[in-house]
Amino acid sequence: VEQLEEAGHHPSGELRGYKSDVWEGGHRVPFIARWPGRIPKGQVSDQMTSTTDIFATLASVVGYPLAEKDARDSFDMLPVLLGKQDAGTSVRPHLLTQSFRGEFQLRKGNWKYCDHKGSGGNNYTRGNLQKYALKDTAPEAPGQLYDLENDPGETTNLYFTHEAKRKELQQLLQKLKSSGRSAPRKRTPLGMKNIPKVD
């Protein structure tokens, strides 16, 4: 990271964190797909997606109906890739992620809740990353709440100041954990015969 920054490149841009962190700089990347004759050229979408969605999306392409026990956090993003999804309607109502330590994070719209302290990955209290540590704005909070629309760099923890939003996301997280899934049930694959060709 230091060598990249010395060369004038910041790998996370203005986002907080690096690879393996649950903060946006640790995992927010563009998803690029190319399928000549099926995915429209030059198409851009701001739909939220995850690598977990590749499973359900490919199952939809080949027309394979997923059992309820399969890929329980995978959403079918094929309508987005084909340009058939209404831009104002998100395929994913939320995105549930988990750090390698087993800590949960939940994003809904522009709000993000982390059910833990810290990055969920890297240690910013020592070594080379120490100089990138941001001051904790709510050090007593057992978790983190960020408004990504107004604070994409996740600099201000709103855990205590936006109690209603925090409780909403905590309740949703508990519901998802209890159900053992975040994806919808009865997913219906599209299948190749229903995928139109495009120029």
Secondary structure as UniProt FT lines:
FT   HELIX           2..6
FT   TURN            7..8
FT   TURN            11..14
FT   TURN            19..20
FT   HELIX           24..27
FT   TURN            36..38
FT   TURN            41..42
FT   TURN            51..52
FT   HELIX           53..62
FT   TURN            68..69
FT   TURN            72..73
FT   HELIX           78..81
FT   TURN            82..83
FT   TURN            87..88
FT   STRAND          95..98
FT   TURN            100..101
FT   STRAND          104..108
FT   TURN            109..110
FT   STRAND          111..114
FT   HELIX           127..132
FT   TURN            139..140
FT   STRAND          144..147
FT   TURN            148..150
FT   TURN            152..153
FT   TURN            159..162
FT   HELIX           163..179
FT   HELIX           192..194
//
